[in-house]
Each structure stands twice: as C-alpha cells, then as structure tokens.
C-alpha cells in the first residue's frame, strides 16, 4: 500500500515538473518573440525626443521610506536626475523612527507647505507636507506609520501626475527608465499598468545613486538571486505579455494610471501582497472601465535593487511573498478557472495557483516521498537520480536561456568572468538554495493559514559606493 | 517497483546535449557579441573624434567622410543617428553633410522606400534625422506602418508648411495612439501656424480627437480659435466642454466670461471646475459672487477651483472667501479656510 502511495506521489511530482518547466518553456518562447518585436519597434529610435515635448503626461514618482536614513539622500538625489520633462517626486516618510525626515530636511532644504488634499483613498493622517527649496520637483510627505501600501495611498492622494510610478525608496532607477516605461501608455489606449526589469545591484559600483559599473554579485546568495531575477523578469514577466497578461508588477518599480488606481480604491492596506493585489483588482475591474485592461511589461527600463545577503532576511522576504501570493489568490478566487475572466481566469490564475502557490507543497512532498521511497525500496536509486537529473537539467536550461537573454538585452558588455559566475550560480542553485526556498515558502503558506499577516522587515546594508569599491 | 526506464535515459541524454550546446552557444555568442559591440563602439568613437576635430579647427572633412564610408554597412545608420542625436545647430548640419557625402543619406532614402517594413522604419528614422525635407515628411506621414508615421510626425515641426500641418491635424484621428501623440506634440511645437487647420478640425471633430485638438488649441491660444472654442462649450461631451472652457479662458476675450459663467452651472463637475479655474485665470472680478456660490458646489474639485479662483483676485476675492468662512455649509467653509490659509509664497500652493 505504502509502495503504491509513494509511487503515486513520485509520478505526481514528475507530472508537476513537466507542467511547471513546460509552462516556463512556453513563457520563454513567448518572451523571445516579445523581445524580438520590442527590439524591432525601438531599433533606431531616439528615445530622448520626449525630453523636448510639452505634452508628455505628468509622472509622479511615489517613493515610500521607512527608517531609511542611511540611503534616502542618495536615493532622492538619483530620482531627481531622472530624465523626464514633466516629473514630480513625492517621497513619503512613513512615520520613520530614525532620522529619515531630518536627513531630507538638511539635504534638500525643506519648507512646510499647506496642503489642499482630497482624501480619495484611505491612508493614515498626514503630519506635514514639505517642498524642497533647492529642488522644485521634490515633495516630502510626512505621515503616521501605516506600512508601504498606506504610504502609497497617501502619495496617491497628493500626486498631481496622470501616471504614477511606484517605487521603493532604495530602488536605483536608470536615468532614462521613466522615458521608457511611459512608452506603452503613449502607444496603446488600453494600458493600465506597466512593469519594468529589476536587476540585482549587490556587487555593482554605485556613484551618486547610479549603478556605474554593473557586476554580477560575488556573494553566492545574492548571485543566485540575480539568476532568479533574470528568470523572473526576462522571461517570466515578458512572456506573460502574450499569454494572458501580467499579474505582478514589482513594487520596486512600476507605473500606473492614476485615475484607474483611484477608481480601484488604491492599495489594500491589510495584505502583504499589495502590489499583486492591486493588479488583480485593476484587471478584475477592467470591465467597468472601458478598454483599460492591459497590464504589460517592458524589458528596457531598468531599476536596481539590493537583495538580502543573509539567509534569515531572505527567508523572511520569501515567506512574506508567499503569504502575499496566497492572500491575493484567496481574495480573487472567483476568477480562478472562470471563463468570464478570459485568459486571466483560464491561464494566469491557474498557473499561479498550481506552480507558484502549490509548487513548494508539491516539491516538498515529492522530496520527502522520494527519500522515503528510496529507503523503503519503492523506487530504485537509479530511477531517482534520473528523475532528479531530468528535472534539474531542464531547469538549468531555462536559467541558461535567461542568462542568454540578459547578455543580448544588457546595454553593458558582460565580462567573461561575470558570465561564468552567472553560469556557476545557475548550476549550484538547485543544491540547497532551492530546497531552502521551498521551506521558506511552505512556512509562508502555514503562516498565511494561521493568518499571521505581519510585514516582516528587511534591514538594508546600503549600496556599495564607489569609495568602498576602491578600497 | 520502478527502475530506470529507457525513455527517461533518453530525455536526460537529450537534455544534456541541448544544455551543452546552449552553454557553448552562450559563452561563444557572448564573446562574439562583446567583440562586435566593441568594434562598433570603436568605429563610432573614431567618427566622433574626427567630427570633434573638424569642429575644433582646421581638419580634413574628407577624413570624417572616409571614416563613415569605411564603416561596415550595418553600423553606418545607427552610428550616424547616435552622433546626430547629441549635436545641434551647425554641428548637426555638418554631420548631415558628412552623411550625405558618404552616401549614408542616400542609403537611408532608399531604405525609407523599401517594401520591407523593418528596413523602411530604420531608413525613415535615419533620414528624418539627416535630411527631412517637406516632401519626405509628407511621404512618411502617409506610411502604412504606424511607427514610421509617428516618427515622421515627431520631426514634422521642422517643416511646418501648411500641407504638413494640415496632415498633422488629420493625424489626430489616427488609429494608432503613438501617431496621435506625436501629432499633438508637433502641433504644439508649431504653435500659431496650426491655427487655421485646428479651427477647421474643431468644426467636425468629435470625442477624443476634439479633446486633443482643444488641448493643442489651448496651448496655441490664438484669438482666431475663440469662436471654435465657444461653439465647443455647448458640446454634448462633458470632457469636450471642460477643455473648451479652458481654451476660451486661455484666450480671455470678453465673450469668454459669459460662457464660463454659464458653464459654472453645468451638470458635470469637471466642466464646472474648468469654468471656475477659467474665471480665475481671466481674473474677472465681477464673477466673484458666482464663484462664491460655486464654493457650495457638491463636488470637491469645483469648490477647490472656485476657492483658488477667488484667491487669485487678491484682497477682494479674500473678502468673499472670508464670508464663506462663516457659512452654514461646512464643506464650503472648510475649503475657504484651506484656501485662505495658503501661504503667499509663490509655488507653495499644493493642489493636486
């Protein structure tokens, strides 16, 4: 009986790997087609022409900051140098207990201004609103602590832009990224949100809030995450453009239509997956807003983020992501496999349920079953090794393709050493790291089931600035 | 009991082979790509250096031409496009002359007529930067590919002859949003030259096209556009009426006041908001009582616009705001308080 059960689990896991990797391969094919089409459209284009335009839509960058005194000055300076002709930066100090507001006041000569703000979406009370004397495009909003979603809602109430760019305060955005992420809104009438590529900044040299020497992280944990980010963005999100549209826009850098966000009621404040939940709501509500249905991803606007280099921090992050995913899928469960939701209901949601949400459960069970089966002799070692190899090599192939897309799309030349390092990280990812992520995600699911919706924290170490790299 | 079946072996073997080929392709391809990019950058650097030397003093312009002509064909158009994007005025003219002498412009011209879509786009993009005369722009504005039309529209302001401007106005109805945006941008740049075609367009345009035309007209704000604006203030679409109100306020003739005061009573809040802002823009003091009345409007945006309009009248407007402060309507009083408390410093008002 146990033999039959273990054998059944083994075959289920095999089926899961075929389904998961098969869909990932489909995403890859779709991403390659999408990338080709994107390159053909933009080849030879002068993307700076918008700089001289008087009719560009106003963009408000919303940057929430909580206890980021060590990096906030650098981040704001980088935001102020973004190339875009009609830009407003709203930095939201989410009741920081450190000197975040003080740093901003000293560095940007803030003066209190009087707000006439219509509270269109709910947020914690404002404590003050400031404008910089030396940087006219900078507004600082000081409010009671309420979390990231609450901060973004407060920013949404104050924003004057037609388009909102939601970022993390410590995200480093490339100067021309806003010019590029705006493009889909100008080229299509039905776009409601746009996502962009996030790359890992660990190990790169940063000068004045800009990544001036992009490198592959030397730290193994950060390096493996760099591979994950390449896979997630270069073929995960890009591929979805042709397979039912995106369900995730990274909280680190994304752009939205302000009126659609207000219609949708802004970010939900009682979920840890506010970014994904907003997209799910925008897409679900699309039928009531004529035509505004498209959530798209463009590969060439680049933003950089620091990833955790400590297992405990990374574990908390993944656990939070999984709780967010579970929460969003539960809240929007009526759309799952619902033909009335179109491709979103029939392709996107089922993928997220089976592969992203239940993936760790199946993988975890499979791993246990395989070990048990080996011990009890239900499966011979030969078969187990072959099964593992089949799944591993397919996954590795997908990682290599993600690296290849990175090599082709990166504007910088990738040194051979960095390329080899990326390949090495892709090879070792499966041994230990993958099992850890399965564990963290399982913890996330268990916590979600217990309704422990706390935020979790991610201490920042600050970017490697040029002086450090010279030492 | 499961054993290692042959099919699984085959899959693993196949995967291993594909993986090795991919790995090899990745390493070799990456090296080749790097070498190719380095080569292209070297060519471009040499060209830029030669052009800079020619700018600095006596230098052989033929040297630049030779450098460009000796470049591999695939690099010529992108290289010259990148160089010309970063220079202006006489230097841009000299770069264009170099491109012409090296045969790059002729090639761009040929490509811009190609039946191959991508080649036509690349040719058009290069040609528009190098030598975009009126005939070229008119031809490209009628191209079947939306990206080509949009690019031609971007450059159309450099050749703002009546026929080009008229075509740009027609493009406000283009099915491709990118073309409509580029046309709007170009028409805003050409300014008063667009007045005639805009007046004609506003006579017939509907919906989004009328809204865009009114936005351009507002930026141009030529008195000849007033009649069209006044007519549009009676349009069935609230968005059109709101934009028309902004247009007539921007022109600011006496006829505008009466219409704006009528629009203060419009059934749509966005129109009432535009009308209130317009009266503030014109600073029509006699409209202060009507604006004070608008402070009781059920829509927040209208109350704010009316309050700010009264504030723009100076001491007399403040007097009206102070009266509203004592009003029984708490919403009106609250908005009046907000507006009165705004600091005087220019730029200190924060009003989304």
Contacts between the chains, C-beta under 8 A, distances in Angstrom:
chain1	res1	chain2	res2	distance
A	3	B	1	7.7
A	7	B	2	6.5
A	10	B	2	7.2
A	40	B	118	5.6
A	40	B	121	7.8
A	41	B	147	6.0
A	43	B	118	7.4
A	43	B	121	7.3
A	43	B	122	6.3
A	44	B	77	6.9
A	44	B	78	6.4
A	44	B	81	5.9
A	44	B	121	7.1
A	44	B	122	4.9
A	44	B	125	4.1
A	44	B	126	6.6
A	45	B	125	6.5
A	45	B	151	7.6
A	46	B	81	7.3
A	46	B	85	5.2
A	46	B	125	7.6
A	46	B	129	7.2
A	48	B	85	6.7
A	49	B	154	5.6
A	53	B	185	4.8
A	53	B	188	8.0
A	54	B	185	7.4
A	54	B	188	5.2
A	54	B	189	7.4
A	54	B	219	6.8
A	55	B	181	7.3
A	55	B	184	5.2
A	55	B	185	5.1
A	55	B	188	5.4
A	55	B	215	7.5
A	55	B	219	7.8
A	111	B	345	8.0
A	111	B	348	7.5
A	113	B	343	6.9
A	113	B	348	4.8
A	113	B	349	7.6
A	113	B	350	5.1
A	114	B	338	7.5
A	114	B	341	5.6
A	114	B	342	5.2
A	114	B	343	6.0
A	114	B	348	7.0
A	114	B	349	7.6
A	114	B	350	6.8
A	115	B	350	5.1
A	116	B	304	5.9
A	116	B	335	7.7
A	116	B	338	4.7
A	116	B	339	7.0
A	116	B	342	7.5
A	116	B	349	7.8
A	116	B	350	6.8
A	116	B	351	5.2
A	117	B	350	7.4
A	117	B	352	6.5
A	118	B	300	5.1
A	118	B	301	7.4
A	118	B	304	7.6
A	118	B	352	7.1
A	129	B	350	6.0
A	131	B	347	7.1
A	131	B	348	6.8
A	131	B	350	7.3
A	136	B	347	6.8
A	139	B	350	7.3
A	157	B	352	7.3
A	158	B	350	7.3
A	158	B	352	5.9
A	159	B	352	6.1
A	160	B	351	7.9
A	160	B	352	4.7
A	186	B	177	6.4
A	186	B	178	5.8
A	186	B	181	4.8
A	187	B	176	7.5
A	187	B	177	5.8
A	187	B	178	4.3
A	188	B	177	6.0
A	189	B	177	5.1
A	377	B	1	7.2
A	378	B	1	6.8
A	378	B	2	7.4
A	379	B	1	7.7
A	379	B	2	5.1
A	380	B	1	6.8
A	380	B	2	6.6
A	380	B	3	5.7
A	380	B	4	7.2
A	382	B	3	6.5
A	382	B	4	4.0
A	383	B	2	4.8
A	383	B	3	5.9
A	383	B	4	4.8
A	383	B	5	7.7
A	383	B	8	7.3
A	385	B	4	8.0
A	386	B	4	5.1
A	386	B	8	4.7
A	386	B	9	6.6
A	386	B	12	5.7
A	387	B	8	6.9
A	389	B	12	4.9
A	389	B	15	7.8
A	390	B	8	6.3
A	390	B	11	5.2
A	390	B	12	5.2
A	390	B	15	6.5
A	393	B	12	6.6
A	393	B	15	3.9
A	393	B	16	6.1
A	393	B	19	5.5
A	394	B	15	5.9
A	396	B	19	6.1
A	397	B	15	6.6
A	397	B	18	6.2
A	397	B	19	5.3
A	397	B	22	6.1
A	400	B	19	7.0
A	400	B	22	4.8
A	400	B	23	6.2
A	400	B	26	5.8
A	401	B	22	7.0
A	403	B	26	6.3
A	404	B	22	7.4
A	404	B	25	7.5
A	404	B	26	5.3
A	404	B	29	7.2
A	404	B	30	8.0
A	407	B	26	7.1
A	407	B	29	7.2
A	407	B	30	4.7
A	407	B	33	6.4
A	408	B	33	7.1
A	413	B	34	4.9
A	413	B	37	6.0
A	413	B	38	7.0
A	414	B	30	6.3
A	414	B	34	7.2
A	416	B	27	7.7
A	416	B	30	7.3
A	416	B	31	6.7
A	419	B	26	7.4
A	419	B	27	6.9
A	419	B	30	5.4
A	420	B	27	7.9
A	423	B	23	7.1
A	423	B	26	7.3
A	423	B	27	8.0
